[in-house]
Each structure stands twice: as C-alpha cells, then as structure tokens.
Amino acid sequence: MGRQVRRFSPHQNAKVFAVLMTIGSMVFLVPFMLFTFAMAPGHQGMPWFMLVAMPLMYLVFGYVSVGVGCWLYNTLYPYIGGVEVEWSDDA
C-alpha cells in the first residue's frame, strides 16, 4: 500500500542533514589535511583554520539547503502531490 509524505519538518531534517554533512566532510578532510601537511615542504599546505572552516561551511550550507528544500516541498505538496513510499509492518 502506497502512502504519501505530506510534510517534511524543515528544522529537524536540516539539523540532521547538516550534522551528517559535517561528520562526512571530516572523514575526507582530516586525512586530506594530514596528507597535504606531510607532502608540503615548509608547511605550505592548506591552513589549519580550514580544518574548522570547511566543516562549518558544510554545516551552514547543508542546513540552509535542506531547510529551503523542505520548505519548497511543503509549499508544492498541495499542487503536485508527495513522495510515495510503501510501508510494511512485517518484521
């Protein structure tokens, strides 16, 4: 049986997505920073503040983009319908 998602909570979804984006960026950013500093002569690699700035940028832009996306979905839902999902209670 198909059901439609009527509304996405912009704040909750944006908050979760922003935190996941920040953690996900750290998975790639930390090894990249270590590699850059190891290979750059005289520490000419990426500045250390980027280790903080980049995840914060992911946090902010992830939050804003998902918040806007949820708002847009909620606004357009009455006109175009929602995302359909199939639900099963079988374990």
N, CA, C and O atoms as a CHARMM CRD file, in Angstrom:
* protein
*
  364
    1    1 MET  N      0.83800  -1.18200   0.00000 PROA 1      0.00000
    2    1 MET  CA     0.00000   0.00000   0.00000 PROA 1      0.00000
    3    1 MET  C      0.88000   1.24200   0.00000 PROA 1      0.00000
    4    1 MET  O      1.72700   1.40300   0.87900 PROA 1      0.00000
    5    2 GLY  N      0.68800   2.11300  -0.96900 PROA 2      0.00000
    6    2 GLY  CA     1.49500   3.31700  -1.06400 PROA 2      0.00000
    7    2 GLY  C      0.94000   4.44300  -0.21900 PROA 2      0.00000
    8    2 GLY  O     -0.27500   4.62200  -0.12900 PROA 2      0.00000
    9    3 ARG  N      1.81400   5.18900   0.38900 PROA 3      0.00000
   10    3 ARG  CA     1.44200   6.36100   1.17500 PROA 3      0.00000
   11    3 ARG  C      2.28200   7.53600   0.71500 PROA 3      0.00000
   12    3 ARG  O      3.38200   7.36900   0.19000 PROA 3      0.00000
   13    4 GLN  N      1.74600   8.72100   0.92000 PROA 4      0.00000
   14    4 GLN  CA     2.46700   9.92200   0.52600 PROA 4      0.00000
   15    4 GLN  C      2.94300  10.68000   1.75500 PROA 4      0.00000
   16    4 GLN  O      2.24700  10.76600   2.76700 PROA 4      0.00000
   17    5 VAL  N      4.12700  11.21600   1.64200 PROA 5      0.00000
   18    5 VAL  CA     4.67300  12.07200   2.69100 PROA 5      0.00000
   19    5 VAL  C      4.06300  13.45200   2.48500 PROA 5      0.00000
   20    5 VAL  O      4.25700  14.07400   1.44100 PROA 5      0.00000
   21    6 ARG  N      3.33000  13.92500   3.48000 PROA 6      0.00000
   22    6 ARG  CA     2.64500  15.21300   3.36800 PROA 6      0.00000
   23    6 ARG  C      3.56700  16.38300   3.68500 PROA 6      0.00000
   24    6 ARG  O      3.49800  17.43100   3.04300 PROA 6      0.00000
   25    7 ARG  N      4.41700  16.19800   4.66400 PROA 7      0.00000
   26    7 ARG  CA     5.22200  17.32200   5.13500 PROA 7      0.00000
   27    7 ARG  C      6.55100  16.83300   5.68700 PROA 7      0.00000
   28    7 ARG  O      6.62000  15.81500   6.37600 PROA 7      0.00000
   29    8 PHE  N      7.59600  17.57200   5.37200 PROA 8      0.00000
   30    8 PHE  CA     8.90200  17.35800   5.97600 PROA 8      0.00000
   31    8 PHE  C      9.15600  18.51300   6.94100 PROA 8      0.00000
   32    8 PHE  O      8.92200  19.67100   6.59500 PROA 8      0.00000
   33    9 SER  N      9.62600  18.21200   8.13100 PROA 9      0.00000
   34    9 SER  CA     9.96100  19.25400   9.09400 PROA 9      0.00000
   35    9 SER  C     11.26500  19.92300   8.65100 PROA 9      0.00000
   36    9 SER  O     12.31800  19.28600   8.68800 PROA 9      0.00000
   37   10 PRO  N     11.21700  21.18700   8.23300 PROA 10     0.00000
   38   10 PRO  CA    12.43900  21.83000   7.74200 PROA 10     0.00000
   39   10 PRO  C     13.55800  21.88600   8.77600 PROA 10     0.00000
   40   10 PRO  O     14.70400  21.57300   8.45500 PROA 10     0.00000
   41   11 HSD  N     13.24900  22.27600  10.00300 PROA 11     0.00000
   42   11 HSD  CA    14.30400  22.41900  11.00300 PROA 11     0.00000
   43   11 HSD  C     14.91600  21.07000  11.37200 PROA 11     0.00000
   44   11 HSD  O     16.13900  20.93500  11.39200 PROA 11     0.00000
   45   12 GLN  N     14.09200  20.08200  11.66100 PROA 12     0.00000
   46   12 GLN  CA    14.61000  18.78400  12.08900 PROA 12     0.00000
   47   12 GLN  C     15.42300  18.11100  10.98400 PROA 12     0.00000
   48   12 GLN  O     16.52000  17.61300  11.23700 PROA 12     0.00000
   49   13 ASN  N     14.89500  18.09300   9.76800 PROA 13     0.00000
   50   13 ASN  CA    15.61600  17.46800   8.66200 PROA 13     0.00000
   51   13 ASN  C     16.89500  18.22100   8.33500 PROA 13     0.00000
   52   13 ASN  O     17.92600  17.60800   8.05700 PROA 13     0.00000
   53   14 ALA  N     16.83300  19.54600   8.36500 PROA 14     0.00000
   54   14 ALA  CA    18.02900  20.34700   8.07700 PROA 14     0.00000
   55   14 ALA  C     19.09200  20.12900   9.14000 PROA 14     0.00000
   56   14 ALA  O     20.27900  20.03700   8.82700 PROA 14     0.00000
   57   15 LYS  N     18.67000  20.04600  10.39600 PROA 15     0.00000
   58   15 LYS  CA    19.61800  19.83800  11.50000 PROA 15     0.00000
   59   15 LYS  C     20.32100  18.49100  11.35700 PROA 15     0.00000
   60   15 LYS  O     21.54400  18.41400  11.47400 PROA 15     0.00000
   61   16 VAL  N     19.55800  17.43600  11.10600 PROA 16     0.00000
   62   16 VAL  CA    20.14700  16.09900  10.96600 PROA 16     0.00000
   63   16 VAL  C     21.08000  16.05000   9.76400 PROA 16     0.00000
   64   16 VAL  O     22.19500  15.53800   9.86500 PROA 16     0.00000
   65   17 PHE  N     20.63600  16.57500   8.63700 PROA 17     0.00000
   66   17 PHE  CA    21.45200  16.54500   7.43200 PROA 17     0.00000
   67   17 PHE  C     22.73400  17.35400   7.60000 PROA 17     0.00000
   68   17 PHE  O     23.79700  16.93300   7.14400 PROA 17     0.00000
   69   18 ALA  N     22.64000  18.52100   8.25400 PROA 18     0.00000
   70   18 ALA  CA    23.82100  19.36200   8.45100 PROA 18     0.00000
   71   18 ALA  C     24.85800  18.65500   9.31200 PROA 18     0.00000
   72   18 ALA  O     26.05100  18.71100   9.01400 PROA 18     0.00000
   73   19 VAL  N     24.41800  17.99200  10.37200 PROA 19     0.00000
   74   19 VAL  CA    25.36200  17.26100  11.23000 PROA 19     0.00000
   75   19 VAL  C     25.98700  16.10600  10.45700 PROA 19     0.00000
   76   19 VAL  O     27.19100  15.87300  10.56400 PROA 19     0.00000
   77   20 LEU  N     25.18300  15.37600   9.67700 PROA 20     0.00000
   78   20 LEU  CA    25.73200  14.27700   8.87500 PROA 20     0.00000
   79   20 LEU  C     26.72000  14.78200   7.83700 PROA 20     0.00000
   80   20 LEU  O     27.74400  14.14200   7.59500 PROA 20     0.00000
   81   21 MET  N     26.42700  15.93100   7.21600 PROA 21     0.00000
   82   21 MET  CA    27.36000  16.50900   6.23900 PROA 21     0.00000
   83   21 MET  C     28.66700  16.90900   6.90600 PROA 21     0.00000
   84   21 MET  O     29.74100  16.71300   6.33900 PROA 21     0.00000
   85   22 THR  N     28.58000  17.46500   8.10000 PROA 22     0.00000
   86   22 THR  CA    29.78300  17.88400   8.81900 PROA 22     0.00000
   87   22 THR  C     30.65000  16.68800   9.17300 PROA 22     0.00000
   88   22 THR  O     31.86300  16.71100   8.96100 PROA 22     0.00000
   89   23 ILE  N     30.03800  15.65300   9.70700 PROA 23     0.00000
   90   23 ILE  CA    30.79300  14.44100  10.05300 PROA 23     0.00000
   91   23 ILE  C     31.34900  13.78500   8.80000 PROA 23     0.00000
   92   23 ILE  O     32.49300  13.33200   8.78400 PROA 23     0.00000
   93   24 GLY  N     30.54000  13.73700   7.75700 PROA 24     0.00000
   94   24 GLY  CA    31.00300  13.16000   6.49000 PROA 24     0.00000
   95   24 GLY  C     32.16500  13.92700   5.89200 PROA 24     0.00000
   96   24 GLY  O     33.07400  13.32500   5.32000 PROA 24     0.00000
   97   25 SER  N     32.14900  15.24700   6.01400 PROA 25     0.00000
   98   25 SER  CA    33.25200  16.03000   5.46800 PROA 25     0.00000
   99   25 SER  C     34.53800  15.78300   6.25000 PROA 25     0.00000
  100   25 SER  O     35.62900  15.80600   5.68000 PROA 25     0.00000
  101   26 MET  N     34.41000  15.54700   7.55300 PROA 26     0.00000
  102   26 MET  CA    35.59600  15.28600   8.37500 PROA 26     0.00000
  103   26 MET  C     36.27000  13.97300   7.98200 PROA 26     0.00000
  104   26 MET  O     37.49000  13.84500   8.08500 PROA 26     0.00000
  105   27 VAL  N     35.48200  13.00200   7.53300 PROA 27     0.00000
  106   27 VAL  CA    36.04700  11.71500   7.10800 PROA 27     0.00000
  107   27 VAL  C     37.04200  11.91900   5.97200 PROA 27     0.00000
  108   27 VAL  O     38.05800  11.22700   5.90100 PROA 27     0.00000
  109   28 PHE  N     36.75400  12.86100   5.08900 PROA 28     0.00000
  110   28 PHE  CA    37.64900  13.11400   3.96200 PROA 28     0.00000
  111   28 PHE  C     38.63300  14.24100   4.25100 PROA 28     0.00000
  112   28 PHE  O     39.77300  14.20400   3.78800 PROA 28     0.00000
  113   29 LEU  N     38.20400  15.23000   5.00600 PROA 29     0.00000
  114   29 LEU  CA    39.03200  16.40600   5.21800 PROA 29     0.00000
  115   29 LEU  C     40.24300  16.13100   6.10000 PROA 29     0.00000
  116   29 LEU  O     41.33800  16.59900   5.78800 PROA 29     0.00000
  117   30 VAL  N     40.08300  15.40200   7.17100 PROA 30     0.00000
  118   30 VAL  CA    41.20500  15.15300   8.09300 PROA 30     0.00000
  119   30 VAL  C     42.33500  14.38500   7.39700 PROA 30     0.00000
  120   30 VAL  O     43.48300  14.82100   7.47800 PROA 30     0.00000
  121   31 PRO  N     42.06300  13.25700   6.71300 PROA 31     0.00000
  122   31 PRO  CA    43.16500  12.58400   6.00700 PROA 31     0.00000
  123   31 PRO  C     43.78200  13.46000   4.91600 PROA 31     0.00000
  124   31 PRO  O     44.99700  13.43500   4.71900 PROA 31     0.00000
  125   32 PHE  N     42.95400  14.23500   4.20400 PROA 32     0.00000
  126   32 PHE  CA    43.48500  15.11500   3.17100 PROA 32     0.00000
  127   32 PHE  C     44.40500  16.16900   3.77000 PROA 32     0.00000
  128   32 PHE  O     45.46800  16.45700   3.21900 PROA 32     0.00000
  129   33 MET  N     43.99800  16.74600   4.89900 PROA 33     0.00000
  130   33 MET  CA    44.83900  17.74200   5.56900 PROA 33     0.00000
  131   33 MET  C     46.15300  17.12300   6.02900 PROA 33     0.00000
  132   33 MET  O     47.21600  17.71400   5.83900 PROA 33     0.00000
  133   34 LEU  N     46.09000  15.94400   6.62700 PROA 34     0.00000
  134   34 LEU  CA    47.31900  15.28500   7.07100 PROA 34     0.00000
  135   34 LEU  C     48.24100  14.98400   5.89800 PROA 34     0.00000
  136   34 LEU  O     49.45500  15.16600   5.99800 PROA 34     0.00000
  137   35 PHE  N     47.67800  14.52800   4.79800 PROA 35     0.00000
  138   35 PHE  CA    48.46800  14.24600   3.59900 PROA 35     0.00000
  139   35 PHE  C     49.08800  15.52700   3.04900 PROA 35     0.00000
  140   35 PHE  O     50.25700  15.54000   2.66100 PROA 35     0.00000
  141   36 THR  N     48.30900  16.59500   3.01700 PROA 36     0.00000
  142   36 THR  CA    48.80600  17.86900   2.49300 PROA 36     0.00000
  143   36 THR  C     49.95900  18.39700   3.33200 PROA 36     0.00000
  144   36 THR  O     50.96800  18.84800   2.79000 PROA 36     0.00000
  145   37 PHE  N     49.81600  18.34400   4.64600 PROA 37     0.00000
  146   37 PHE  CA    50.88600  18.82700   5.51700 PROA 37     0.00000
  147   37 PHE  C     52.12000  17.94400   5.43900 PROA 37     0.00000
  148   37 PHE  O     53.24200  18.43500   5.55200 PROA 37     0.00000
  149   38 ALA  N     51.92500  16.65300   5.24800 PROA 38     0.00000
  150   38 ALA  CA    53.06500  15.74300   5.15900 PROA 38     0.00000
  151   38 ALA  C     53.84400  15.95100   3.86200 PROA 38     0.00000
  152   38 ALA  O     55.06900  15.83200   3.85000 PROA 38     0.00000
  153   39 MET  N     53.15000  16.25900   2.78300 PROA 39     0.00000
  154   39 MET  CA    53.79300  16.38400   1.47800 PROA 39     0.00000
  155   39 MET  C     54.27100  17.79900   1.15900 PROA 39     0.00000
  156   39 MET  O     55.10300  17.97400   0.26900 PROA 39     0.00000
  157   40 ALA  N     53.77400  18.79600   1.85100 PROA 40     0.00000
  158   40 ALA  CA    54.12500  20.17600   1.53400 PROA 40     0.00000
  159   40 ALA  C     55.42000  20.55500   2.25300 PROA 40     0.00000
  160   40 ALA  O     55.50200  20.45600   3.47800 PROA 40     0.00000
  161   41 PRO  N     56.42300  20.98500   1.50300 PROA 41     0.00000
  162   41 PRO  CA    57.66700  21.42100   2.14600 PROA 41     0.00000
  163   41 PRO  C     57.45900  22.75300   2.86300 PROA 41     0.00000
  164   41 PRO  O     56.86300  23.67300   2.30400 PROA 41     0.00000
  165   42 GLY  N     57.94100  22.85700   4.07900 PROA 42     0.00000
  166   42 GLY  CA    57.84800  24.09900   4.83600 PROA 42     0.00000
  167   42 GLY  C     56.42500  24.45300   5.23700 PROA 42     0.00000
  168   42 GLY  O     56.11100  25.62500   5.44600 PROA 42     0.00000
  169   43 HSD  N     55.57600  23.46600   5.34300 PROA 43     0.00000
  170   43 HSD  CA    54.18000  23.67100   5.75600 PROA 43     0.00000
  171   43 HSD  C     53.45900  24.66900   4.85900 PROA 43     0.00000
  172   43 HSD  O     52.78100  25.57600   5.34200 PROA 43     0.00000
  173   44 GLN  N     53.61000  24.49400   3.56600 PROA 44     0.00000
  174   44 GLN  CA    52.92100  25.35000   2.60300 PROA 44     0.00000
  175   44 GLN  C     51.55700  24.77400   2.23300 PROA 44     0.00000
  176   44 GLN  O     50.93700  25.22900   1.27100 PROA 44     0.00000
  177   45 GLY  N     51.09800  23.81300   2.95900 PROA 45     0.00000
  178   45 GLY  CA    49.81800  23.17400   2.66000 PROA 45     0.00000
  179   45 GLY  C     48.63300  24.03600   3.04100 PROA 45     0.00000
  180   45 GLY  O     48.76800  25.23700   3.27700 PROA 45     0.00000
  181   46 MET  N     47.48700  23.41500   3.09800 PROA 46     0.00000
  182   46 MET  CA    46.25400  24.09500   3.46000 PROA 46     0.00000
  183   46 MET  C     46.35900  24.61500   4.89800 PROA 46     0.00000
  184   46 MET  O     46.84900  23.90000   5.77200 PROA 46     0.00000
  185   47 PRO  N     45.91300  25.83200   5.15400 PROA 47     0.00000
  186   47 PRO  CA    45.99000  26.38100   6.51500 PROA 47     0.00000
  187   47 PRO  C     45.14800  25.56300   7.50300 PROA 47     0.00000
  188   47 PRO  O     44.13300  24.97000   7.13700 PROA 47     0.00000
  189   48 TRP  N     45.58900  25.54900   8.74600 PROA 48     0.00000
  190   48 TRP  CA    44.89700  24.77300   9.78100 PROA 48     0.00000
  191   48 TRP  C     43.47400  25.26200  10.03300 PROA 48     0.00000
  192   48 TRP  O     42.59700  24.47000  10.37700 PROA 48     0.00000
  193   49 PHE  N     43.24100  26.56200   9.86300 PROA 49     0.00000
  194   49 PHE  CA    41.89600  27.06700  10.12600 PROA 49     0.00000
  195   49 PHE  C     40.87300  26.44900   9.17400 PROA 49     0.00000
  196   49 PHE  O     39.67700  26.43000   9.46500 PROA 49     0.00000
  197   50 MET  N     41.35100  25.94600   8.03500 PROA 50     0.00000
  198   50 MET  CA    40.43500  25.29500   7.08700 PROA 50     0.00000
  199   50 MET  C     39.87400  24.00000   7.65800 PROA 50     0.00000
  200   50 MET  O     38.79600  23.55900   7.26000 PROA 50     0.00000
  201   51 LEU  N     40.60000  23.39200   8.58600 PROA 51     0.00000
  202   51 LEU  CA    40.11200  22.17200   9.22700 PROA 51     0.00000
  203   51 LEU  C     38.83800  22.46800  10.02200 PROA 51     0.00000
  204   51 LEU  O     38.00200  21.58400  10.20500 PROA 51     0.00000
  205   52 VAL  N     38.69300  23.68800  10.48400 PROA 52     0.00000
  206   52 VAL  CA    37.48300  24.10400  11.19900 PROA 52     0.00000
  207   52 VAL  C     36.49900  24.77700  10.24900 PROA 52     0.00000
  208   52 VAL  O     35.29200  24.55300  10.34300 PROA 52     0.00000
  209   53 ALA  N     37.00500  25.59800   9.33900 PROA 53     0.00000
  210   53 ALA  CA    36.13800  26.38200   8.46300 PROA 53     0.00000
  211   53 ALA  C     35.34700  25.51600   7.49000 PROA 53     0.00000
  212   53 ALA  O     34.16000  25.76100   7.27200 PROA 53     0.00000
  213   54 MET  N     35.98000  24.51900   6.91000 PROA 54     0.00000
  214   54 MET  CA    35.28400  23.70000   5.91500 PROA 54     0.00000
  215   54 MET  C     34.11000  22.92400   6.51400 PROA 54     0.00000
  216   54 MET  O     33.02000  22.96600   5.94300 PROA 54     0.00000
  217   55 PRO  N     34.27700  22.22300   7.62900 PROA 55     0.00000
  218   55 PRO  CA    33.10800  21.55000   8.21100 PROA 55     0.00000
  219   55 PRO  C     32.01100  22.52700   8.64100 PROA 55     0.00000
  220   55 PRO  O     30.82700  22.20300   8.54600 PROA 55     0.00000
  221   56 LEU  N     32.38900  23.71400   9.11000 PROA 56     0.00000
  222   56 LEU  CA    31.37400  24.70800   9.46100 PROA 56     0.00000
  223   56 LEU  C     30.61600  25.19100   8.23200 PROA 56     0.00000
  224   56 LEU  O     29.41200  25.44100   8.29500 PROA 56     0.00000
  225   57 MET  N     31.32100  25.32200   7.12000 PROA 57     0.00000
  226   57 MET  CA    30.64600  25.70000   5.87800 PROA 57     0.00000
  227   57 MET  C     29.68900  24.59900   5.43300 PROA 57     0.00000
  228   57 MET  O     28.57600  24.88800   4.99200 PROA 57     0.00000
  229   58 TYR  N     30.11000  23.34600   5.54500 PROA 58     0.00000
  230   58 TYR  CA    29.21600  22.23100   5.23800 PROA 58     0.00000
  231   58 TYR  C     27.99600  22.26900   6.14700 PROA 58     0.00000
  232   58 TYR  O     26.87600  22.03800   5.69100 PROA 58     0.00000
  233   59 LEU  N     28.20200  22.55700   7.42400 PROA 59     0.00000
  234   59 LEU  CA    27.10800  22.62000   8.38400 PROA 59     0.00000
  235   59 LEU  C     26.10400  23.70100   7.98400 PROA 59     0.00000
  236   59 LEU  O     24.90200  23.44300   7.93100 PROA 59     0.00000
  237   60 VAL  N     26.58800  24.89500   7.70600 PROA 60     0.00000
  238   60 VAL  CA    25.70200  26.00900   7.37600 PROA 60     0.00000
  239   60 VAL  C     24.99800  25.79200   6.04400 PROA 60     0.00000
  240   60 VAL  O     23.77700  25.91400   5.95700 PROA 60     0.00000
  241   61 PHE  N     25.76800  25.47000   5.00400 PROA 61     0.00000
  242   61 PHE  CA    25.15600  25.30200   3.68700 PROA 61     0.00000
  243   61 PHE  C     24.25600  24.07600   3.62500 PROA 61     0.00000
  244   61 PHE  O     23.23700  24.09400   2.93300 PROA 61     0.00000
  245   62 GLY  N     24.61800  23.00300   4.34200 PROA 62     0.00000
  246   62 GLY  CA    23.75600  21.82700   4.40600 PROA 62     0.00000
  247   62 GLY  C     22.44400  22.14800   5.08700 PROA 62     0.00000
  248   62 GLY  O     21.38100  21.73600   4.62300 PROA 62     0.00000
  249   63 TYR  N     22.51400  22.88700   6.19300 PROA 63     0.00000
  250   63 TYR  CA    21.30100  23.26300   6.92100 PROA 63     0.00000
  251   63 TYR  C     20.39500  24.13600   6.05300 PROA 63     0.00000
  252   63 TYR  O     19.19600  23.87900   5.93800 PROA 63     0.00000
  253   64 VAL  N     20.97200  25.15700   5.45200 PROA 64     0.00000
  254   64 VAL  CA    20.17900  26.09400   4.65200 PROA 64     0.00000
  255   64 VAL  C     19.56200  25.39300   3.44100 PROA 64     0.00000
  256   64 VAL  O     18.37800  25.57700   3.15800 PROA 64     0.00000
  257   65 SER  N     20.35200  24.59600   2.72800 PROA 65     0.00000
  258   65 SER  CA    19.83700  23.97000   1.51400 PROA 65     0.00000
  259   65 SER  C     18.73100  22.96300   1.82100 PROA 65     0.00000
  260   65 SER  O     17.74600  22.90500   1.08400 PROA 65     0.00000
  261   66 VAL  N     18.86100  22.17500   2.87600 PROA 66     0.00000
  262   66 VAL  CA    17.81300  21.21600   3.22700 PROA 66     0.00000
  263   66 VAL  C     16.59300  21.94500   3.77500 PROA 66     0.00000
  264   66 VAL  O     15.46200  21.55200   3.48800 PROA 66     0.00000
  265   67 GLY  N     16.80100  22.98800   4.54900 PROA 67     0.00000
  266   67 GLY  CA    15.67400  23.77500   5.04400 PROA 67     0.00000
  267   67 GLY  C     14.86500  24.37900   3.90500 PROA 67     0.00000
  268   67 GLY  O     13.63400  24.33700   3.92600 PROA 67     0.00000
  269   68 VAL  N     15.54300  24.93600   2.92000 PROA 68     0.00000
  270   68 VAL  CA    14.86600  25.50500   1.75300 PROA 68     0.00000
  271   68 VAL  C     14.18600  24.39600   0.95200 PROA 68     0.00000
  272   68 VAL  O     13.06400  24.57300   0.47800 PROA 68     0.00000
  273   69 GLY  N     14.85700  23.26000   0.80100 PROA 69     0.00000
  274   69 GLY  CA    14.26300  22.14200   0.07300 PROA 69     0.00000
  275   69 GLY  C     12.99800  21.62100   0.73600 PROA 69     0.00000
  276   69 GLY  O     12.01700  21.32800   0.05300 PROA 69     0.00000
  277   70 CYS  N     13.00900  21.50400   2.05700 PROA 70     0.00000
  278   70 CYS  CA    11.81300  21.05400   2.79200 PROA 70     0.00000
  279   70 CYS  C     10.69600  22.07800   2.68300 PROA 70     0.00000
  280   70 CYS  O      9.53400  21.71600   2.50300 PROA 70     0.00000
  281   71 TRP  N     11.04300  23.35500   2.79300 PROA 71     0.00000
  282   71 TRP  CA    10.03600  24.40200   2.64900 PROA 71     0.00000
  283   71 TRP  C      9.40700  24.35400   1.25600 PROA 71     0.00000
  284   71 TRP  O      8.19000  24.47400   1.11500 PROA 71     0.00000
  285   72 LEU  N     10.23800  24.18000   0.23500 PROA 72     0.00000
  286   72 LEU  CA     9.74600  24.10500  -1.13500 PROA 72     0.00000
  287   72 LEU  C      8.84700  22.88700  -1.32500 PROA 72     0.00000
  288   72 LEU  O      7.79800  22.98500  -1.96200 PROA 72     0.00000
  289   73 TYR  N      9.24800  21.74900  -0.78100 PROA 73     0.00000
  290   73 TYR  CA     8.41800  20.53600  -0.85500 PROA 73     0.00000
  291   73 TYR  C      7.06800  20.77900  -0.19000 PROA 73     0.00000
  292   73 TYR  O      6.02400  20.46900  -0.76400 PROA 73     0.00000
  293   74 ASN  N      7.09300  21.33500   1.02400 PROA 74     0.00000
  294   74 ASN  CA     5.85500  21.58700   1.75800 PROA 74     0.00000
  295   74 ASN  C      4.95300  22.57400   1.01700 PROA 74     0.00000
  296   74 ASN  O      3.72900  22.45600   1.07300 PROA 74     0.00000
  297   75 THR  N      5.54500  23.53400   0.33300 PROA 75     0.00000
  298   75 THR  CA     4.77900  24.51900  -0.42400 PROA 75     0.00000
  299   75 THR  C      4.14900  23.90300  -1.67000 PROA 75     0.00000
  300   75 THR  O      3.00900  24.21600  -2.01400 PROA 75     0.00000
  301   76 LEU  N      4.89300  23.02900  -2.34200 PROA 76     0.00000
  302   76 LEU  CA     4.40500  22.45300  -3.59900 PROA 76     0.00000
  303   76 LEU  C      3.55400  21.20200  -3.41400 PROA 76     0.00000
  304   76 LEU  O      2.88300  20.77300  -4.35200 PROA 76     0.00000
  305   77 TYR  N      3.57000  20.61200  -2.22700 PROA 77     0.00000
  306   77 TYR  CA     2.82900  19.37400  -1.99600 PROA 77     0.00000
  307   77 TYR  C      1.35500  19.45300  -2.39700 PROA 77     0.00000
  308   77 TYR  O      0.86000  18.53000  -3.04400 PROA 77     0.00000
  309   78 PRO  N      0.64500  20.50400  -2.04500 PROA 78     0.00000
  310   78 PRO  CA    -0.77300  20.53700  -2.42500 PROA 78     0.00000
  311   78 PRO  C     -1.00800  20.53800  -3.93700 PROA 78     0.00000
  312   78 PRO  O     -2.08100  20.14500  -4.39500 PROA 78     0.00000
  313   79 TYR  N     -0.03000  20.96900  -4.70300 PROA 79     0.00000
  314   79 TYR  CA    -0.19700  21.08400  -6.15100 PROA 79     0.00000
  315   79 TYR  C      0.29600  19.87000  -6.91900 PROA 79     0.00000
  316   79 TYR  O     -0.28900  19.50100  -7.93700 PROA 79     0.00000
  317   80 ILE  N      1.36400  19.24700  -6.44300 PROA 80     0.00000
  318   80 ILE  CA     1.96700  18.15100  -7.21900 PROA 80     0.00000
  319   80 ILE  C      1.92800  16.81100  -6.50800 PROA 80     0.00000
  320   80 ILE  O      2.31600  15.79800  -7.09000 PROA 80     0.00000
  321   81 GLY  N      1.47100  16.77800  -5.26800 PROA 81     0.00000
  322   81 GLY  CA     1.46000  15.52000  -4.51900 PROA 81     0.00000
  323   81 GLY  C      2.78700  15.31600  -3.82300 PROA 81     0.00000
  324   81 GLY  O      3.71000  16.11900  -3.95800 PROA 81     0.00000
  325   82 GLY  N      2.86800  14.23900  -3.08400 PROA 82     0.00000
  326   82 GLY  CA     4.05700  13.99300  -2.28700 PROA 82     0.00000
  327   82 GLY  C      4.85800  12.80800  -2.76700 PROA 82     0.00000
  328   82 GLY  O      4.49600  12.14600  -3.74000 PROA 82     0.00000
  329   83 VAL  N      5.94700  12.54900  -2.07800 PROA 83     0.00000
  330   83 VAL  CA     6.78800  11.39400  -2.34000 PROA 83     0.00000
  331   83 VAL  C      6.02900  10.16600  -1.86100 PROA 83     0.00000
  332   83 VAL  O      5.49500  10.15300  -0.75200 PROA 83     0.00000
  333   84 GLU  N      5.98200   9.14200  -2.69200 PROA 84     0.00000
  334   84 GLU  CA     5.26500   7.93400  -2.30600 PROA 84     0.00000
  335   84 GLU  C      6.22700   6.90700  -1.73300 PROA 84     0.00000
  336   84 GLU  O      7.32100   6.68900  -2.25200 PROA 84     0.00000
  337   85 VAL  N      5.78600   6.28100  -0.64400 PROA 85     0.00000
  338   85 VAL  CA     6.55300   5.20900  -0.01900 PROA 85     0.00000
  339   85 VAL  C      5.63800   4.02300   0.20800 PROA 85     0.00000
  340   85 VAL  O      4.42900   4.18200   0.37600 PROA 85     0.00000
  341   86 GLU  N      6.21100   2.85000   0.21200 PROA 86     0.00000
  342   86 GLU  CA     5.47100   1.64000   0.56400 PROA 86     0.00000
  343   86 GLU  C      5.86700   1.25500   1.96000 PROA 86     0.00000
  344   86 GLU  O      7.05000   1.22000   2.29900 PROA 86     0.00000
  345   87 TRP  N      4.87600   0.96700   2.76600 PROA 87     0.00000
  346   87 TRP  CA     5.09300   0.67100   4.17300 PROA 87     0.00000
  347   87 TRP  C      4.76300  -0.78600   4.44000 PROA 87     0.00000
  348   87 TRP  O      3.77000  -1.31100   3.93500 PROA 87     0.00000
  349   88 SER  N      5.59700  -1.43300   5.23500 PROA 88     0.00000
  350   88 SER  CA     5.33000  -2.81700   5.60800 PROA 88     0.00000
  351   88 SER  C      5.59900  -2.96500   7.11100 PROA 88     0.00000
  352   88 SER  O      6.64600  -2.55200   7.61000 PROA 88     0.00000
  353   89 ASP  N      4.65900  -3.54800   7.80200 PROA 89     0.00000
  354   89 ASP  CA     4.82400  -3.77800   9.23600 PROA 89     0.00000
  355   89 ASP  C      5.42000  -5.14500   9.53300 PROA 89     0.00000
  356   89 ASP  O      5.57100  -5.52000  10.69600 PROA 89     0.00000
  357   90 ASP  N      5.75700  -5.88900   8.49000 PROA 90     0.00000
  358   90 ASP  CA     6.35800  -7.21800   8.68200 PROA 90     0.00000
  359   90 ASP  C      7.77200  -7.05500   9.21300 PROA 90     0.00000
  360   90 ASP  O      8.52600  -6.19800   8.75200 PROA 90     0.00000
  361   91 ALA  N      8.12100  -7.87800  10.17700 PROA 91     0.00000
  362   91 ALA  CA     9.44900  -7.77500  10.77000 PROA 91     0.00000
  363   91 ALA  C     10.38900  -8.79900  10.22600 PROA 91     0.00000
  364   91 ALA  O     11.55300  -8.84400  10.62700 PROA 91     0.00000
